[in-house]
């Protein structure tokens, strides 16, 4: 077991996974405290580094692209203080930090972990339900739907429509952008059939962020939704083959009986593979049975 304990948090490595526990110091960010303890499997890592400084050092984990929904949702734009994969290290613990980093590097070599992008999330994302209030509204997610509620600072035209409920099945993507300089940030949900035509201030599917202390908590909602959307590396759903309309009447024996049976088996396989929905399968099956 390789372990380093700091005010900023504790990292413990057992050879299979790194357990990252945020510290209880008042300077630990809200996001890290809300996110809580993370268990990062060795297979999700692409590397680890330790950087020494005059006053403090920093341990950094580099995750494989596509392994973590939080990193995917935020695009690497979290501030250092909010990044759960960094740990501030005091100068008198530099030796321990180097030891932890060396142990992780050794395990990566021993396990021959590929640095290539992952084809599925290897971390689960924030626990549900998750909710955050910042900027001009509150965003909540329970695993099935996102709810957006507005506060007194919301633009009138946006608030007039009332709270928004977005079923997960209708969400195609998530955008999280922190405020930077004079530019406001936002959390925006991309919804099927709803093109982006307005800035976040007026977009009923977005919460505008102004750079306040609680803004980073919106990243937790973004990551929780991201974890339950199709992975970016997942293959696109196969197109459903067009079905010929069955003739109104077919004389019995008009087609070879064995060929029709084979067609029924093929339709069953297409349904099992997810190519056909239950409704499409039922319609196609009835068309074949009429020919029999």
C-alpha contacts under 8 A as a table, 3 or more apart, distances in Angstrom:
res1	aa1	res2	aa2	distance
1	X	12	X	6.89
1	X	13	X	5.67
1	X	14	X	4.78
1	X	15	X	7.31
2	X	12	X	5.72
2	X	13	X	5.12
2	X	14	X	6.68
2	X	99	X	7.42
2	X	100	X	5.51
2	X	103	X	7.11
3	X	10	X	7.25
3	X	11	X	5.63
3	X	12	X	4.23
3	X	13	X	6.26
3	X	96	X	7.80
3	X	100	X	6.59
4	X	10	X	5.71
4	X	11	X	5.44
4	X	12	X	6.55
4	X	93	X	7.99
4	X	96	X	6.37
4	X	97	X	6.60
4	X	100	X	7.31
5	X	9	X	6.24
5	X	10	X	4.44
5	X	11	X	6.68
6	X	9	X	5.16
6	X	10	X	5.92
6	X	23	X	7.23
6	X	88	X	7.54
6	X	89	X	6.56
6	X	90	X	7.42
7	X	23	X	5.49
7	X	24	X	7.06
7	X	25	X	5.82
8	X	22	X	6.36
8	X	23	X	4.74
8	X	24	X	7.50
8	X	25	X	6.65
8	X	27	X	7.81
8	X	28	X	6.13
8	X	87	X	6.32
8	X	88	X	5.95
8	X	89	X	7.78
9	X	20	X	7.33
9	X	21	X	5.49
9	X	22	X	4.23
9	X	23	X	3.71
9	X	24	X	7.44
9	X	87	X	6.83
10	X	19	X	7.89
10	X	20	X	5.98
10	X	21	X	5.12
10	X	22	X	6.48
10	X	23	X	6.74
11	X	18	X	6.66
11	X	19	X	5.69
11	X	20	X	4.81
11	X	21	X	6.46
12	X	18	X	5.62
12	X	19	X	5.15
12	X	20	X	6.76
13	X	16	X	7.29
13	X	17	X	5.87
13	X	18	X	4.49
13	X	19	X	6.38
13	X	100	X	7.43
13	X	103	X	7.96
13	X	104	X	7.40
14	X	17	X	6.03
14	X	18	X	6.85
15	X	18	X	7.89
15	X	42	X	7.71
15	X	103	X	7.84
15	X	104	X	7.41
15	X	107	X	6.33
16	X	41	X	6.12
16	X	42	X	5.56
16	X	107	X	7.93
17	X	39	X	6.40
17	X	40	X	5.35
17	X	41	X	4.16
17	X	42	X	5.09
18	X	39	X	5.73
18	X	40	X	5.10
18	X	41	X	6.42
18	X	42	X	7.20
19	X	37	X	7.03
19	X	38	X	5.79
19	X	39	X	4.59
19	X	40	X	6.41
20	X	37	X	5.57
20	X	38	X	5.07
20	X	39	X	6.32
20	X	40	X	7.73
20	X	84	X	7.70
20	X	85	X	7.90
21	X	36	X	6.64
21	X	37	X	4.51
21	X	38	X	6.60
22	X	28	X	7.25
22	X	32	X	6.24
22	X	33	X	6.22
22	X	36	X	6.48
22	X	37	X	6.54
22	X	84	X	7.78
23	X	28	X	6.44
23	X	33	X	7.96
24	X	28	X	6.82
25	X	28	X	5.65
26	X	29	X	7.96
28	X	32	X	6.96
28	X	33	X	7.05
28	X	81	X	7.31
29	X	32	X	5.47
29	X	33	X	6.38
29	X	81	X	6.21
29	X	82	X	5.74
30	X	33	X	5.13
30	X	34	X	6.04
30	X	82	X	7.73
30	X	214	X	7.26
30	X	216	X	7.93
30	X	217	X	7.26
31	X	34	X	5.17
31	X	35	X	5.98
31	X	82	X	5.96
31	X	216	X	6.14
31	X	217	X	5.38
31	X	220	X	7.60
32	X	35	X	5.04
32	X	36	X	6.12
32	X	82	X	6.06
32	X	83	X	7.37
32	X	84	X	5.97
33	X	36	X	5.25
34	X	217	X	7.91
35	X	38	X	7.83
35	X	126	X	6.25
35	X	127	X	7.96
35	X	220	X	7.38
39	X	123	X	7.85
40	X	44	X	6.62
40	X	45	X	7.78
40	X	123	X	6.83
41	X	44	X	5.56
41	X	45	X	7.34
41	X	122	X	7.50
41	X	123	X	7.95
42	X	45	X	5.53
42	X	107	X	7.62
42	X	108	X	6.92
42	X	113	X	7.61
43	X	113	X	5.84
43	X	114	X	7.80
43	X	122	X	7.79
44	X	63	X	5.82
44	X	64	X	5.72
44	X	67	X	5.68
44	X	68	X	7.80
44	X	118	X	7.76
44	X	122	X	6.01
44	X	123	X	7.81
45	X	48	X	7.90
45	X	61	X	7.26
45	X	62	X	6.10
45	X	63	X	4.40
45	X	64	X	5.47
45	X	108	X	7.85
45	X	113	X	7.73
45	X	115	X	7.50
46	X	61	X	7.91
46	X	62	X	5.40
46	X	63	X	5.03
46	X	64	X	4.94
46	X	113	X	7.64
46	X	114	X	7.37
46	X	115	X	4.88
46	X	116	X	7.94
47	X	61	X	6.14
47	X	62	X	4.99
47	X	63	X	6.87
47	X	105	X	6.88
47	X	108	X	7.78
48	X	59	X	7.37
48	X	60	X	5.68
48	X	61	X	4.55
48	X	62	X	5.79
48	X	101	X	6.08
48	X	104	X	7.13
48	X	105	X	6.86
49	X	59	X	5.85
49	X	60	X	5.28
49	X	61	X	6.61
49	X	101	X	6.41
50	X	57	X	7.14
50	X	58	X	5.70
50	X	59	X	4.48
50	X	60	X	6.30
50	X	97	X	6.94
50	X	98	X	6.54
50	X	101	X	6.82
51	X	57	X	5.42
51	X	58	X	5.24
51	X	59	X	6.51
52	X	56	X	6.63
52	X	57	X	4.26
52	X	58	X	6.62
52	X	94	X	7.43
53	X	56	X	5.06
53	X	57	X	4.93
53	X	58	X	7.97
53	X	91	X	7.97
54	X	57	X	7.73
54	X	91	X	7.77
55	X	90	X	7.31
55	X	91	X	6.55
56	X	88	X	6.75
56	X	89	X	5.59
56	X	90	X	4.90
56	X	91	X	5.36
57	X	88	X	5.87
57	X	89	X	4.78
57	X	90	X	6.31
57	X	91	X	6.68
57	X	94	X	7.23
58	X	86	X	6.64
58	X	87	X	5.49
58	X	88	X	4.64
58	X	89	X	5.45
59	X	86	X	5.53
59	X	87	X	5.07
59	X	88	X	6.61
59	X	89	X	7.09
59	X	97	X	7.00
59	X	101	X	7.76
60	X	85	X	5.95
60	X	86	X	4.56
60	X	87	X	6.66
61	X	85	X	5.32
61	X	86	X	6.46
62	X	85	X	7.70
63	X	67	X	6.70
63	X	68	X	7.41
64	X	67	X	5.50
64	X	68	X	7.91
64	X	115	X	6.11
64	X	116	X	6.63
64	X	117	X	5.43
64	X	118	X	6.30
65	X	68	X	7.57
65	X	72	X	7.78
65	X	116	X	7.36
65	X	117	X	4.53
65	X	118	X	6.09
66	X	69	X	7.19
66	X	71	X	7.98
66	X	72	X	6.34
66	X	117	X	5.83
66	X	118	X	5.13
66	X	119	X	6.70
66	X	120	X	6.65
66	X	121	X	6.24
66	X	231	X	7.69
66	X	232	X	7.35
66	X	233	X	7.69
67	X	117	X	7.37
67	X	118	X	5.40
67	X	119	X	7.67
67	X	120	X	6.38
67	X	121	X	4.53
67	X	122	X	4.99
67	X	123	X	6.58
68	X	71	X	5.47
68	X	72	X	6.17
68	X	121	X	5.62
68	X	122	X	6.25
68	X	123	X	5.39
68	X	124	X	7.68
68	X	125	X	7.20
69	X	72	X	4.83
69	X	73	X	5.91
69	X	121	X	6.60
69	X	123	X	7.13
69	X	124	X	7.49
69	X	125	X	5.78
69	X	223	X	5.26
69	X	224	X	7.39
69	X	226	X	5.69
69	X	227	X	5.12
70	X	73	X	5.19
70	X	74	X	6.16
70	X	125	X	6.41
70	X	219	X	7.29
70	X	220	X	7.19
70	X	222	X	7.53
70	X	223	X	4.50
70	X	224	X	7.71
70	X	226	X	7.66
70	X	227	X	7.99
71	X	74	X	5.30
71	X	75	X	5.69
71	X	76	X	5.75
71	X	223	X	7.84
72	X	75	X	5.36
72	X	76	X	7.54
72	X	223	X	7.58
72	X	226	X	7.60
73	X	174	X	6.63
73	X	175	X	6.81
73	X	176	X	6.48
73	X	219	X	7.33
73	X	222	X	6.00
73	X	223	X	5.42
73	X	226	X	6.23
74	X	77	X	5.61
74	X	78	X	6.60
74	X	175	X	7.67
74	X	176	X	5.65
74	X	177	X	7.10
74	X	219	X	6.63
74	X	222	X	7.83
74	X	223	X	7.71
75	X	78	X	7.99
77	X	177	X	7.52
77	X	178	X	7.27
78	X	82	X	6.00
78	X	83	X	5.79
78	X	178	X	7.76
78	X	216	X	7.71
79	X	82	X	5.29
79	X	83	X	6.19
80	X	83	X	5.19
80	X	86	X	7.13
82	X	216	X	7.50
83	X	86	X	5.83
84	X	87	X	7.62
89	X	93	X	6.48
89	X	94	X	6.90
89	X	97	X	7.34
90	X	93	X	5.56
90	X	94	X	6.92
91	X	94	X	5.47
92	X	95	X	7.63
93	X	96	X	5.28
93	X	97	X	6.27
94	X	97	X	5.07
94	X	98	X	6.24
95	X	98	X	5.19
95	X	99	X	6.29
96	X	99	X	5.02
96	X	100	X	6.29
97	X	100	X	5.20
97	X	101	X	6.23
98	X	101	X	5.10
98	X	102	X	6.09
99	X	102	X	5.09
99	X	103	X	6.19
100	X	103	X	5.15
100	X	104	X	6.34
101	X	104	X	5.24
101	X	105	X	6.20
102	X	105	X	5.04
102	X	106	X	6.06
103	X	106	X	5.11
103	X	107	X	6.28
104	X	107	X	5.14
104	X	108	X	6.25
105	X	108	X	5.10
105	X	109	X	6.37
106	X	109	X	5.19
106	X	110	X	6.07
107	X	110	X	4.91
107	X	111	X	5.88
108	X	111	X	5.31
108	X	112	X	5.75
108	X	113	X	5.45
109	X	112	X	4.89
109	X	113	X	6.85
118	X	121	X	7.08
118	X	122	X	7.95
118	X	233	X	7.73
119	X	231	X	7.19
119	X	232	X	7.79
119	X	233	X	5.16
119	X	234	X	6.58
120	X	231	X	5.92
120	X	233	X	7.11
120	X	234	X	7.44
121	X	124	X	7.05
121	X	227	X	7.18
121	X	231	X	7.09
124	X	227	X	6.62
125	X	223	X	6.01
125	X	224	X	5.39
125	X	227	X	5.78
126	X	130	X	7.45
126	X	220	X	6.24
126	X	221	X	7.81
126	X	223	X	6.75
126	X	224	X	5.34
127	X	130	X	6.74
127	X	224	X	7.37
128	X	141	X	7.26
128	X	142	X	5.84
128	X	143	X	6.76
128	X	224	X	7.52
129	X	140	X	7.39
129	X	141	X	5.80
129	X	142	X	4.47
129	X	143	X	7.00
130	X	140	X	5.75
130	X	141	X	5.51
130	X	142	X	6.66
130	X	220	X	7.29
130	X	221	X	6.11
130	X	224	X	7.59
131	X	138	X	7.12
131	X	139	X	5.65
131	X	140	X	4.13
131	X	141	X	6.41
131	X	218	X	7.89
131	X	221	X	6.45
132	X	138	X	5.62
132	X	139	X	5.54
132	X	140	X	6.54
132	X	214	X	7.91
132	X	217	X	5.77
132	X	218	X	5.64
132	X	220	X	7.92
132	X	221	X	7.09
133	X	137	X	5.93
133	X	138	X	4.18
133	X	139	X	6.53
133	X	214	X	7.21
133	X	215	X	7.93
133	X	217	X	7.83
133	X	218	X	7.52
134	X	137	X	5.92
134	X	138	X	6.37
134	X	209	X	6.58
134	X	212	X	7.60
134	X	214	X	5.74
134	X	215	X	5.44
134	X	217	X	7.93
134	X	218	X	7.36
135	X	153	X	7.89
135	X	207	X	6.75
135	X	208	X	5.46
135	X	209	X	4.38
135	X	210	X	5.75
135	X	212	X	7.61
135	X	215	X	6.96
136	X	150	X	6.07
136	X	151	X	5.76
136	X	152	X	7.55
136	X	153	X	5.44
136	X	154	X	4.88
136	X	207	X	6.07
136	X	208	X	5.75
136	X	209	X	7.02
137	X	148	X	6.82
137	X	149	X	5.46
137	X	150	X	4.21
137	X	151	X	5.31
137	X	154	X	7.08
137	X	207	X	5.91
137	X	208	X	7.67
138	X	147	X	7.95
138	X	148	X	5.68
138	X	149	X	5.14
138	X	150	X	6.39
138	X	151	X	7.80
138	X	207	X	7.61
139	X	146	X	6.93
139	X	147	X	5.78
139	X	148	X	4.76
139	X	149	X	6.68
139	X	207	X	7.65
139	X	218	X	7.38
139	X	221	X	7.01
140	X	146	X	5.60
140	X	147	X	5.18
140	X	148	X	6.64
140	X	221	X	6.81
141	X	144	X	7.24
141	X	145	X	5.82
141	X	146	X	4.55
141	X	147	X	6.47
141	X	221	X	6.59
141	X	224	X	7.55
141	X	225	X	7.31
142	X	145	X	6.08
142	X	146	X	7.02
143	X	146	X	7.97
143	X	168	X	7.54
143	X	224	X	7.96
143	X	225	X	7.48
143	X	228	X	7.72
144	X	167	X	6.19
144	X	168	X	5.49
145	X	165	X	6.62
145	X	166	X	5.45
145	X	167	X	4.26
145	X	168	X	5.03
146	X	164	X	7.95
146	X	165	X	5.70
146	X	166	X	5.00
146	X	167	X	6.36
146	X	168	X	6.94
147	X	163	X	7.03
147	X	164	X	5.60
147	X	165	X	4.55
147	X	166	X	6.36
148	X	163	X	5.51
148	X	164	X	4.94
148	X	165	X	6.47
148	X	205	X	7.68
148	X	207	X	7.89
149	X	162	X	7.28
149	X	163	X	4.61
149	X	164	X	6.63
150	X	153	X	7.87
150	X	154	X	6.03
150	X	159	X	6.10
150	X	162	X	7.41
150	X	163	X	6.61
151	X	154	X	5.67
154	X	158	X	6.82
154	X	159	X	6.01
154	X	201	X	7.73
155	X	158	X	5.40
155	X	159	X	6.18
155	X	201	X	6.69
155	X	202	X	6.64
156	X	159	X	5.13
156	X	160	X	5.94
157	X	160	X	5.36
157	X	161	X	7.50
157	X	202	X	7.01
158	X	161	X	6.27
158	X	162	X	7.85
158	X	201	X	7.79
158	X	202	X	5.40
158	X	203	X	6.76
158	X	204	X	5.75
159	X	162	X	5.41
159	X	163	X	7.64
159	X	204	X	7.96
161	X	164	X	7.96
164	X	204	X	7.24
164	X	205	X	7.41
166	X	170	X	6.78
166	X	171	X	7.14
166	X	191	X	7.99
167	X	170	X	5.48
167	X	171	X	6.88
168	X	171	X	5.23
168	X	225	X	7.80
168	X	229	X	8.00
169	X	172	X	7.89
170	X	191	X	5.63
170	X	192	X	5.42
171	X	174	X	7.95
171	X	189	X	6.58
171	X	190	X	5.73
171	X	191	X	4.57
171	X	192	X	6.14
171	X	229	X	7.98
172	X	189	X	7.71
172	X	190	X	5.48
172	X	191	X	5.68
172	X	192	X	6.13
172	X	229	X	7.31
173	X	189	X	6.07
173	X	190	X	4.91
173	X	191	X	7.31
173	X	226	X	7.26
173	X	229	X	7.46
174	X	187	X	7.41
174	X	188	X	5.94
174	X	189	X	4.79
174	X	190	X	5.92
174	X	222	X	6.26
174	X	225	X	7.56
174	X	226	X	6.66
175	X	186	X	7.56
175	X	187	X	5.66
175	X	188	X	4.99
175	X	189	X	6.36
175	X	190	X	7.60
175	X	222	X	7.49
176	X	185	X	7.56
176	X	186	X	5.81
176	X	187	X	4.55
176	X	188	X	6.48
176	X	218	X	7.87
176	X	219	X	6.59
176	X	222	X	6.76
177	X	185	X	4.88
177	X	186	X	5.23
177	X	187	X	6.50
178	X	184	X	7.17
178	X	185	X	4.35
178	X	186	X	6.49
178	X	209	X	7.13
178	X	211	X	7.00
178	X	215	X	7.52
178	X	216	X	7.44
179	X	182	X	7.63
179	X	183	X	5.70
179	X	184	X	4.38
179	X	185	X	3.89
179	X	186	X	7.48
179	X	209	X	6.41
179	X	210	X	5.86
179	X	211	X	4.94
180	X	183	X	5.26
180	X	184	X	6.51
180	X	185	X	7.11
180	X	211	X	7.39
181	X	184	X	7.87
184	X	208	X	6.98
184	X	209	X	5.72
184	X	210	X	5.06
184	X	211	X	6.91
185	X	208	X	6.05
185	X	209	X	4.62
185	X	210	X	6.19
185	X	211	X	7.14
186	X	200	X	6.41
186	X	206	X	6.65
186	X	207	X	5.51
186	X	208	X	4.41
186	X	209	X	4.92
187	X	206	X	5.49
187	X	207	X	5.19
187	X	208	X	6.62
187	X	209	X	7.51
187	X	218	X	6.77
187	X	219	X	7.76
187	X	222	X	7.21
188	X	200	X	7.21
188	X	205	X	5.91
188	X	206	X	4.04
188	X	207	X	6.37
189	X	205	X	5.65
189	X	206	X	6.23
190	X	194	X	7.48
190	X	195	X	7.93
190	X	196	X	7.90
190	X	205	X	7.44
191	X	194	X	5.43
191	X	195	X	7.62
191	X	205	X	7.85
192	X	195	X	7.90
196	X	199	X	7.95
196	X	203	X	7.81
197	X	203	X	7.76
198	X	201	X	7.75
198	X	202	X	5.87
198	X	203	X	5.43
199	X	202	X	5.75
199	X	203	X	5.92
200	X	203	X	4.75
200	X	204	X	7.77
200	X	205	X	7.90
200	X	206	X	5.31
200	X	207	X	6.38
200	X	208	X	5.49
201	X	206	X	7.64
201	X	207	X	7.40
201	X	208	X	5.69
203	X	206	X	5.42
203	X	207	X	7.94
204	X	207	X	7.91
209	X	212	X	7.56
209	X	215	X	6.18
210	X	215	X	7.45
211	X	215	X	6.14
212	X	215	X	5.55
213	X	216	X	7.30
214	X	217	X	5.64
214	X	218	X	7.77
215	X	218	X	5.85
215	X	219	X	7.92
216	X	219	X	5.46
216	X	220	X	7.66
217	X	220	X	5.44
217	X	221	X	7.32
218	X	221	X	5.30
218	X	222	X	6.37
219	X	222	X	4.90
219	X	223	X	6.03
220	X	223	X	5.10
220	X	224	X	6.13
221	X	224	X	5.15
221	X	225	X	6.34
222	X	225	X	5.39
222	X	226	X	6.06
223	X	226	X	4.86
223	X	227	X	6.05
224	X	227	X	5.31
224	X	228	X	6.89
225	X	228	X	5.37
225	X	229	X	6.52
226	X	229	X	5.24
227	X	230	X	7.99
227	X	231	X	7.85
230	X	234	X	6.52
231	X	234	X	5.17
237	X	275	X	7.76
238	X	275	X	6.13
239	X	275	X	7.10
240	X	275	X	5.84
240	X	276	X	6.31
243	X	284	X	7.27
245	X	287	X	7.74
246	X	287	X	5.50
246	X	288	X	7.89
247	X	250	X	6.43
249	X	290	X	7.81
250	X	254	X	6.49
250	X	290	X	7.07
250	X	291	X	5.62
251	X	254	X	5.33
251	X	291	X	7.28
252	X	255	X	7.96
252	X	291	X	6.63
252	X	292	X	5.94
253	X	256	X	6.61
253	X	257	X	6.94
253	X	291	X	7.53
253	X	292	X	6.45
254	X	291	X	7.00
254	X	292	X	7.87
255	X	259	X	7.43
255	X	260	X	7.29
255	X	291	X	7.04
255	X	292	X	7.61
256	X	259	X	5.32
256	X	260	X	6.54
257	X	260	X	5.24
257	X	261	X	6.41
257	X	292	X	6.78
258	X	261	X	5.06
258	X	262	X	6.25
259	X	262	X	5.07
259	X	263	X	6.25
260	X	263	X	4.95
260	X	264	X	6.34
260	X	288	X	6.53
260	X	291	X	7.84
260	X	292	X	7.23
261	X	264	X	5.08
261	X	265	X	6.43
262	X	265	X	5.11
262	X	266	X	6.22
263	X	266	X	5.00
263	X	267	X	6.19
263	X	288	X	7.61
264	X	267	X	5.13
264	X	268	X	6.31
264	X	285	X	6.57
264	X	288	X	7.17
265	X	268	X	5.08
265	X	269	X	6.34
266	X	269	X	5.11
266	X	270	X	6.24
267	X	270	X	5.06
267	X	271	X	6.32
267	X	276	X	7.92
267	X	281	X	6.56
267	X	284	X	7.58
267	X	285	X	7.33
268	X	271	X	5.19
268	X	272	X	6.31
268	X	281	X	7.48
269	X	272	X	5.07
269	X	273	X	6.15
270	X	273	X	5.15
270	X	274	X	6.31
270	X	275	X	5.18
270	X	276	X	5.65
271	X	274	X	5.14
271	X	275	X	5.79
271	X	276	X	4.64
271	X	277	X	6.19
271	X	278	X	6.85
271	X	281	X	6.49
272	X	275	X	7.65
272	X	276	X	7.98
273	X	276	X	7.72
274	X	277	X	6.67
276	X	279	X	7.95
276	X	280	X	5.78
276	X	281	X	5.92
277	X	280	X	5.16
277	X	281	X	6.09
278	X	281	X	5.08
278	X	282	X	6.15
279	X	282	X	5.17
279	X	283	X	6.37
280	X	283	X	5.26
280	X	284	X	6.18
281	X	284	X	5.18
281	X	285	X	5.92
282	X	285	X	5.08
282	X	286	X	6.20
283	X	286	X	5.27
283	X	287	X	6.38
284	X	287	X	5.11
284	X	288	X	6.45
285	X	288	X	5.22
285	X	289	X	6.19
286	X	289	X	5.03
286	X	290	X	6.17
287	X	290	X	5.32
287	X	291	X	6.78
288	X	291	X	5.24
288	X	292	X	6.70
289	X	292	X	5.08
